Amino acid sequence: MLNNMMDTTQRDLKERVKELTCLYEISSIIVNADSEEIHGTLHAIGSSLKRGFQYPESTQVSIVTPQEKFKTGTINSNSFITSEILVFNKTAGNIKVSLNDVSLDFLIEEKPLLDSVAVKLGSLLERIEIQKNETSLKRQMERADRLGILGEITAGIAHELNTPLANILGFAELLQDDLKENKAASQDLDKIIKNAIFSREVVKKLMFFACEMPNEFKKVNIVPSIKSAMTLLDASFKKAEVKYVVSIEDDELFLKADTIQLTQIIFNLIINAIYFSPKNGLVSIEATQTKKHVILTISDEGSGLSAEAQEKIFQPFFTTKPTGDGSGLGLSVVHGIVASHGGTITATNNEKKGATFIVKLPKT
């Protein structure tokens, strides 16, 4: 009997050592984990956990997280224990351990072991999430700095070009009056005038981007502007064979804005969505409000934004359109107008396909 008690004690001690070793291994794995190699981390945790249980040969481990899934084998739904993985106090996955042999039982101590591992894994996922948020915030700040510098440079260029362009246009128009009888010269002057007008429009767009255009702020209901834009763009939707749906939260969504510039925001974003939408694709236009903001959301079902496009989308002269299809100033103009109104604009890829632009404009 004494021998049996000693055997039991030794076996229990051996299991406790295994469990502590397992917990130490997993702690080391998590401390040294690479956020970019989460699958490898889960593989290492699952393998260590399998060894830490009383019957490793019959034990299978499944780990489910928002980023990755891993399992050592088929989970027996008739014999398993599980622990939830909490990330910022919300369930974000689980760890399951099952026994293939239903005649075997789990030790009482094995559930606390699993709970401890789930807590440690939750801490790792929280750390990864914080790192991602910090990286995203850093990129946004860097991007805002770059756009600010670009805005200053652009404003300077626009001002320098404005005067000579006005002179070119003015003198060309005077010459055209003097050379009405000379058809060849008149035609050449007509080309000069047209190109000068085009260049002047480019300068205007640059000034919009740099927030150098004067604003005439007044209380405006955005709803009529959206409805008017949709009426005018209906033919463009039909020509492109693109469908659209409009969702407006209320008949009155008031904000303080420049009516003309507000219309530019709506037109530019919808035209952009039409351009990148495939045939029979759907463009969604939604207008909502909070206590402090009016929010305009425009989504398409196109190819979405590349990593480079997400980085440079609002920079002047950056475009993903073929040469001749766009100047690369449309979205930079929108950004400038939104910024001059004290609002924000973001561009993200949709979960399945396409991109979404969200404009938040303050009500006052």
N, C-alpha and C positions, 0 to 999 in steps of 0.2 A: 504494500500500500504506500509506504514511504517513497519507494522507487517511482510509483505512478505519479505521486504528487510532485516529485522532483522533475520528472519528465514533462509534466504539464507546465510547471514553473519555467523550465528551460525553453519550452516551446513558446510560451507567452512572451518571455523575455526576447526570444529571437524575433518574434513578430513585431514587438515594440521597436527593436533596433532597425528592422526593415522599414517600418513606417517612418521613423525619425530620419533614416538615411534618405528615403524617398522625398520627404519634406525638404531636407537640406539640398538635395539635387535640384528639385523644382525651384527652390528659392534662388539657387545659383543660376539656373537657366533663365529665370525671369529678370534677375538683376543685369545679366549680360545680353538680354534679348535685343535684337535689331528690329525696329519698327517696320522695316522694309521686308523682313523675312519672317512674317508671322506664321506662315505654314510650317516652316522648319522648327519654330518655337513650339507650336502645338504638337508636332510629331515627337519632339524630345520630351515634352511634358507627358504625353500619352504613354510613351514607352516606359518612362520612369514610374508612372502611376501603376502601370500593369505589373511591374516588378515588385512594387510596394505592397501588393495585396497577398493574402494568404495562399491563394491558388493561382499563380501567374499563368500557368499553362492553360487554364480554363477561363481566364479573365479577358474581357474585351472592353476597350475604352472608346467612348465617343465624345468629342468636344465640338460644340457649336458656338461660334461667335459671329458678330455682324460682318467681320472681314473674311473669315475662313471657316471651313469645316474640316474635321479630321476624325478618323476612326481606325482602330487597329484591326477590326473585323466586324462580323455581323453581331448586332446587339440582340441578346435574348430578351424579348419583351415579357417573359414569364418570371425572370429572376434578375432584377437590377436595382441599383440605388442611384439616386440623382441629386445634384446640387445646382441651384441656379447661380449664374454669374451675374453679379450686379455691377453696373457701370453708372456712377453718379446716382446711386440709389434706385436705379431702374433696371429691370431685368433685360439683359442683353445677350442671353444664351444660356447654355447649361453644359454640365459634364455628367455623363452617364457611365456607370460601370456595371457590366453584367457578367453572369457566370453561365457558361455554356452547359455545364452539368447541373441540372436542376436538383440533384441529390445533395449538392454542396450548399453551405450557408455562408453568409458574410459574417465577419467578426463585428462585434458591437463597436470596436474602436475604428473600423474602416469608414464608417459614415462621417465622423468628425474629421478624419484625414481628408476625405473628399471635400468637405466643407471648407477646410483650410486652403486646399489647392484652388478652389473656386474663388475664394477671397483674394488670393495672391494673383490669380489670372485677371480678376476684375480690376485690381490695382494697375496691372500692366496695361490693360486696355484703356484705362483712364489716362495713364501717362502718354500713351500713343495719341489719344484724342487731343490732349493738351498741346503736344508737340505739333500736331497738324494745325490746330487753331493758331498757334504762335507763328508757324511758317506762313499760313494764309494771311494773317494780319501783317506780317513783315512785308510780304509781297504787295499787299494792298497799299501800304504806306510808301513803299519804294515806287509803286506805279503812280500814286498820287503826286509824289515829288517830281517824277519824270514829266507827268502831264503839266504840273505847275511850271516847270522850267520851259517846256515846249510852248506853253501859253505865253510866257514872257517873250520868248524869241519870236514866236509867230506874230504877236502884237507889234513888235518892232519892225518886222519885215513888212507887215500889212501897211503900217503908217508910212514907211519909206517908199512903197510902191504906189500908194494912193495918189500922190501929187503928180509924178511923171505920167501915170496912166490917164489922169484927168486932162493933162496937157496934150498927150497924144490924141485922145478922143476929140478934144475941143478943136485943135488945129486941123485934124483930118476932116472934121465936119465943115470947117471954114473953107478948106481947099476944095472940098467936094462941090460947094456952091460956086467957086471960081472956075472949076473945070467941068462944068456940066456938059459942054460941047465936046469934050475929049472923052469918048466912051472908054478907051483902054485905061486911061488914068483914073476915070471915075470908078471903073470896076475894081482897080487895084486899091483905091481909097476905101471902097465899100468893104473889101476884105480886111483892111487895117482897122476900120471902125468895128466890124463884127468881132475880130479877135481882141480888140481893146475892151469891148463890152464883156466878152467872155472872161477876160483876165480880171476885170473889175468885180465880176460876180465871185470869182475865186477869192479875191481879196476880202470881199464881204463875208464869205464863209469862214475865212481865216480869222476875221475879227469876231465872228460869232463864237468860234472855238476859244478865242482868247478872252471872251466876255467883254469885248470892247464896243459892242453895239449898244446904243441907248435903249433902255427898257421903259415901256409905258405901263406901269403896274396899275391894275384895277381889279375889283372883285369880278370874277368870271365864273360862269357855270360851264364846266368842261363837257357836259353831256351833249349840248348842241354841236360843239366842235367835233366830237367823235362821230355823231350821226351825220353831219355834213361831210366829213372826210369819207365815211363809208359810202355815202351816195355818190360822191365824185369818183371814188376808187372802184366802184362796182364793175365798171367796164374793164378795168385792169385785172380784176379777179377773174372775170369771164374769159378774157383773152389768154390769161395764163392757165386757165382750167384749174383754178385753185378755189376751194370752198372757204367760207369763213363763218364764224359764230361770234356774236357780240353779247357780252354779259355786263350790264350796268346795274350796280347795286341800288341806285336811287335816281329819280328824275332830276334831282338837284345835287350836284357835287361842286360846291363853291371853293375857289382858291384865289389867291392874289397873284395875278400873272399878266404878262403881255400877251394879248389875244393872238397876234400874228405869230409870235414865237411859239406859243402853245400849239398852234396849228402846225407849225413846222415840225415840232416834236412828233406829233401824231402821224403826219404824212410820211416823214422820213422812216420811222420805225415800221409802219405798215408796208410801205413800198419795198423796204429791205426784206421783210418777211415774205412778201409775194415772190420776190426775185429768187430767194433760196428755197422756196417750196416746190416739191415735185408735183407733177400732174395728179389731180385728185387729192392733193394734200390739204390739210386743214390749218388755217390761221385762226388763233383764238385771241380776241381782244376783250380784256376785262377791266372794268373801272370800279374801284372800291374806295372806302375811306375809313380812316381812324379818327380819333379826336383831333389829331394835329396834322394829318397828311391826307392827300388824295393820291391814290396809287393806281398807276396805269400799267397793266401787264399784257405784253404781246408775245405770243408763242407761235412757233412754226414747226413743221415736221420735216425740215430739211436735213442736211448732213451734219448739222451742229458745228461747234467751234473747235478748231485745233488748239493745241496748247499755245502756239504762237499767236493765234488770233485772240484768244482770251487775254493774253498779255498786252497786245497792241491795238485792240479793237477800236479804241477811242482816240488813237493818235492820228493826226492829219496825214493824208496821203497813204495811209495803210489800207489796203483793200485785198480781198480774196477773189474779187471779180476779175474776169479776163480784161486785158488791155482794151480800152475803148468803152467798156461797160460802166465804168465808174471812176470818179476822181479820187475816191478815198477820203472825201470830206464830209459826207452825209452824217455819219455817226459822230464824227468829231464836232460837228456843228450842234448836234443834239446834246452832246456832253457839255459844250460851252453854254448853251441856253439853260440846261438844267442847273448847272453850277451857278449861273448868274441869278437864278431864282432861289438859290439856297437849298436846292434839292439834291438827290442822288440818283444815279442810274447804274444798274448792274447787269451783266450778261452772263448767263450760265447755260450749260448743256442740260437738256431734259433727261430724265432717267432712261427713256427708251430711244427717242430720236428727236432731232431738232434742237432749237435753242429758245431761251426765254429772256426777254428784256423787261426789267422792272424799273419803272420811274416813280420815285416818291417826291412829291412836291408839297411844300408846306402850305397850309391854308391861310396863314397870315404872314 
